[in-house]
Amino acid sequence: MRYYSIAIDGPSGAGKSTMAKAISAELGCVYLDTGAIYRTVAYHMILMGISPKDRDGVNRLIDDVNIKIEFPGDGRQHMILNGYDVTDEIRTSQISQGASQVSAHPVVRDVLLDLQRDMAKSNNVIMDGRDIGTVVLPDADVKIFLTASARERAKRRLKELEEKGEKITFQQVLADIEERDERDSTRAIAPLRCAPDAIRVDTSKLNLQQSIDHLLSIIREKLGDLV
């Protein structure tokens, strides 16, 4: 059977996960939130008292990380860390920063690369992250680089965090996003960049539904009879 793969890359807060989930539901393919995998590693390190920036500490503990991905039918991707469901625990601003930090370590990327690629070998998939089209799935059928202005992304992220009950200011969120943009785009291992054959989409002036519709039109044109 011929499986297709869709790669959506872009900076933090661009709406990649939200749009990828919607597209997955529309097309009936598997959505893999790769960022959640790195969040899970960061969560484990912080739980064990290791800073996600501590390369030696992460190298020591990475073999203790056993991750499983489950789709129990509630519309969510559940992250199972060493037998425990940590799906909700990894969705904080601290873990978001930790995911960016831990993903800069080569050992982490090596461990998680096969996990991500194996999903694409046996499913029609849509994946979002920082290096899906450049590293994880360089032969993806569709590659999209999704972005928006830093201020627009900060507004969206602030709303998301406030809905979860987090108390944080717009300036803090904006500073976090700008810091993460800098770190993700300048790291030595698999930096954030637009693949040469990716379609760049700026959603700064589009609402969520307009953005989803635009991406779906691109995907359907690219995949043709496969969808």
C-alpha positions in Angstrom: 0.0 0.0 0.0 1.2 3.5 -0.8 1.2 5.7 2.3 1.5 9.4 2.1 3.2 11.8 4.5 2.7 15.5 5.2 5.3 17.5 7.0 4.4 20.8 8.7 7.4 22.8 10.2 7.5 26.2 11.7 8.4 28.2 14.8 6.8 28.0 18.2 3.2 29.2 18.4 2.5 29.1 14.7 -0.5 26.9 15.2 1.1 23.8 13.7 -0.5 21.3 16.1 -4.0 22.8 16.0 -4.0 22.8 12.2 -2.4 19.4 11.8 -5.1 17.9 14.1 -7.9 19.5 12.1 -6.3 18.3 8.8 -5.8 14.8 10.2 -9.5 14.6 11.1 -10.5 15.9 7.7 -8.3 13.5 5.8 -8.6 10.5 8.1 -4.8 10.2 8.6 -2.7 9.7 11.7 -1.5 13.0 13.3 1.8 12.7 15.2 2.6 15.6 17.4 6.4 15.3 17.5 6.8 18.2 19.8 4.9 16.2 22.5 7.6 13.5 22.3 10.3 16.1 23.1 8.1 17.6 25.8 7.9 14.1 27.3 11.7 13.8 27.4 12.0 17.2 28.9 9.3 16.4 31.5 11.3 13.3 32.6 14.5 15.2 32.9 12.9 17.9 35.0 11.1 15.3 37.1 14.5 13.7 37.8 16.1 17.0 38.8 18.1 17.4 35.5 18.0 20.6 33.6 17.0 20.0 29.9 20.1 22.1 29.1 22.4 19.8 31.0 23.9 17.7 28.2 25.8 15.3 30.4 22.7 14.8 32.6 20.5 14.2 29.7 23.0 11.7 28.2 23.0 9.8 31.5 19.3 9.5 31.8 18.1 9.2 28.2 18.2 5.4 28.4 15.7 5.5 31.3 13.1 7.2 29.0 10.6 4.7 27.6 8.0 6.4 25.5 4.9 5.0 23.9 2.3 6.8 21.8 -1.3 5.8 22.1 -4.5 6.9 20.3 -7.3 5.7 22.6 -10.1 7.2 20.5 -10.7 10.5 22.4 -9.2 12.6 19.7 -5.9 13.1 21.6 -2.4 11.7 21.2 -1.5 10.2 24.6 2.1 10.2 25.7 3.0 7.3 28.0 6.2 7.8 29.9 7.6 4.7 31.6 4.0 3.4 31.9 2.4 6.6 33.1 0.1 8.9 31.0 1.7 12.4 31.1 -0.4 13.9 28.3 -1.7 16.8 30.4 1.5 17.3 32.5 3.7 18.2 29.5 1.5 21.1 28.4 3.0 23.9 30.4 5.2 26.8 29.3 8.1 25.4 31.4 8.0 22.1 29.5 7.6 23.9 26.2 10.9 25.7 26.9 12.4 22.4 28.1 11.5 20.6 24.9 13.4 23.2 22.8 16.4 22.8 25.1 16.4 19.0 25.2 15.9 18.7 21.5 19.3 20.4 20.9 21.1 17.3 22.2 22.2 14.8 19.5 21.5 11.8 21.7 17.9 12.8 22.2 17.3 13.3 18.5 18.9 10.0 17.6 16.8 8.1 20.1 13.5 9.7 18.9 14.2 9.7 15.1 13.3 6.1 14.5 10.2 6.4 16.6 8.9 9.1 14.3 9.9 7.5 11.1 8.4 4.2 12.0 5.0 5.9 12.2 5.3 7.0 8.6 6.2 3.6 7.3 2.9 2.0 8.2 0.4 4.9 8.2 -0.8 7.9 6.2 0.6 10.6 8.5 0.8 14.3 9.2 3.6 15.4 11.4 4.5 18.8 12.8 7.7 20.1 14.4 10.9 22.0 13.6 12.7 19.6 11.3 10.1 17.2 9.9 10.6 18.2 6.2 14.4 18.7 6.5 15.4 15.7 8.7 12.7 13.4 9.9 10.8 13.0 6.6 13.0 14.5 3.9 11.0 12.7 1.3 7.5 13.7 2.5 4.9 14.1 -0.2 3.9 17.5 1.1 6.0 20.0 3.0 4.7 23.2 4.5 6.5 25.8 6.5 3.9 27.5 8.7 4.7 30.8 10.3 3.3 34.1 11.7 4.7 37.2 13.2 6.2 36.8 16.7 3.5 39.1 18.2 0.7 37.2 16.6 2.1 33.9 17.8 2.5 35.4 21.3 -1.2 36.5 21.4 -2.3 33.0 20.3 -0.1 31.3 22.9 -1.2 33.6 25.7 -4.9 32.8 25.0 -4.1 29.1 25.0 -2.2 29.3 28.3 -4.8 31.5 30.0 -7.5 28.9 29.0 -5.4 26.3 30.9 -5.3 28.6 34.0 -1.7 29.7 33.7 -0.9 33.2 35.0 1.5 34.8 32.6 1.9 38.2 30.8 1.9 38.9 27.1 5.5 40.2 27.4 6.6 37.0 29.1 5.1 34.9 26.4 6.6 37.1 23.6 10.0 36.9 25.2 9.7 33.1 25.5 8.8 32.8 21.8 11.6 35.1 20.7 14.1 33.2 22.8 12.9 29.9 21.4 13.0 31.2 17.8 16.6 32.2 18.3 17.6 28.9 19.9 15.7 26.7 17.5 17.0 28.5 14.4 20.7 28.6 15.6 21.2 25.2 17.2 23.8 23.0 15.6 21.7 19.9 15.4 18.7 20.1 12.9 18.0 23.8 13.2 14.6 25.2 12.4 14.6 26.1 8.7 12.3 26.0 5.7 13.1 23.1 3.4 13.9 24.2 -0.1 10.9 22.3 -1.5 8.4 23.4 1.2 5.5 25.8 0.7 5.8 28.8 3.0 2.5 29.9 4.6 2.2 33.0 6.8 -1.0 33.0 8.8 -0.6 36.3 10.6 -3.6 37.8 8.8 -5.7 34.6 8.7 -8.0 33.2 11.3 -7.9 29.5 12.2 -10.5 28.3 9.8 -9.0 30.3 6.9 -5.6 28.8 7.7 -6.9 25.3 7.8 -8.7 25.7 4.5 -5.7 27.1 2.9 -3.5 24.2 4.0 -6.1 21.7 2.9 -6.2 23.2 -0.5 -2.4 22.9 -0.8 -2.4 19.3 0.5 -5.2 18.1 -1.8 -3.5 19.7 -4.8 -0.2 18.0 -4.0 -1.6 14.5 -3.1 -4.3 14.3 -5.8 -5.8 10.8 -5.9 -4.2 9.8 -2.6 -6.7 11.7 -0.6 
